């Protein structure tokens, strides 16, 4: 029987948005160039790699220093994705783009994306400008996410604060993206955001960046009085979901399965920002993992995501 993976780290590239970024000189910094993308190619790639369903999101982020442009392109991206989902609800879901750092605009877009467009959740960047999730300026936004019990996918920012290091010529996607993800999660915990808003269901990209490896450092620092962490760092870690994009090496999965709560690991491909050859490599590593038994593999590839996204589970059953 072929795999029926449910991919929670999958990207849509609206052509008008990509063209606007190019016209403005915005650069993708992950290493590979912005790839060719269209829905036919997505369907074909998914079929070849055992991906039955995908929850898409738009990258790069919509904020490039211009709030008005971020508001415009967030709305454009969300309506674009909504059309994809409406046309193929059994194949696709979507995480809404948010025009942060404008909190009021983000709250308006959140309402429209979830109540009108009926998207499946929200994507936020690991950082926006020089602000991180958990920044006091974003409090109203997180209040609303919590009220809605929203699913929030945390994706690395394309422009990472502090990443331009002289004489270190390494693509940001190799080290800086995972470090920025780590800073985002650490700030959510230390700022008390996760304590105040326990109903938000965060999915952290790329196995949490380096979070699985620095849990003890964070726990000990909290014991020494760092941050607003009344229940201890590991309590908040256990609330997080993690995707496996670019993170199926046995060492990574060993750390992740030790840290994450059962049911909180989700399959992610990162296609098309990572080319198909990397998806093939990720999947082979996942299939051959000495860390996972058959039940764990199925849970990561589909079962856990079905519990988190019941609409997609029902749509798949209806289409079968």
ZISUL-V24102 format. One record per backbone hydrogen bond with DSSP energy under -0.5 kcal/mol. NH is the residue of the N-H (numbers start at 0). CO is the residue of the C=O. Records with the same first field share a line. If there is no record, write none. Layout:
NH->CO / CO
//
This chain:
4->49
5->300
6->4 / 52
7->5 / 266
9->54
10->270
11->56
17->13
18->14
19->15
20->16
21->17
22->18
23->19
24->20 / 21
25->20
41->37
42->38
43->39
44->40
45->41
46->42
47->43
48->44 / 45
49->46
50->45
51->4 / 49
52->4
53->90
54->6
55->53 / 92
56->9
58->11
63->61
66->64
69->65
70->66
71->67
72->68
73->69
74->70
75->71
76->72
77->73
78->74
79->75
80->76
81->77
82->78
83->79
84->80
85->81
86->82
87->83
90->87
91->87
92->53
94->55
95->93 / 120
99->97
101->98
102->100
105->101
106->102
107->103
108->104
109->105
110->106
111->107
112->108
113->109
114->110
115->110 / 111
116->111
118->112
119->93
120->93
121->150
122->95
123->152
125->154
127->130
129->127
130->127
132->125
134->131
137->134
138->135
141->137
142->138
143->139
144->140
145->141
146->142
147->143
148->145
149->144
151->149 / 200
152->121 / 150
153->151 / 202
154->123 / 152
159->157
162->159
164->162
165->163
167->164
169->167
171->28
172->28
173->170
174->170
176->171
178->174
179->175
180->176
181->177
182->178
183->179
184->180
185->181
186->182
187->183
188->184
189->185
190->186
191->188
192->187
193->187
195->191
196->192
199->196
200->149
201->199
202->151
203->201 / 240
204->153 / 202
206->242
207->204
208->204 / 205
209->177
210->207
212->209
213->209 / 210
214->210
217->213
218->214
219->215
220->216
221->217
222->218
223->219
224->221
225->220
227->189
228->226
231->228
234->231
235->231 / 232
236->232
237->233
238->235
239->235 / 236
240->201
241->263
242->203
243->265
246->243
252->248
253->249
254->250
255->251
256->252
257->253
258->254
259->255
263->260
265->241
266->299
268->8
269->8
270->8
273->269
277->274
278->274
279->275
280->276
281->277
282->278
283->279
284->280
285->281
286->282
287->283
288->285
291->288
296->292
297->293
298->294
299->295
300->296
301->297
302->297
303->298
304->298
305->301
306->302
307->303
308->304
311->308
312->308
313->309
314->310
315->311
316->312
317->313
318->314
319->315
//
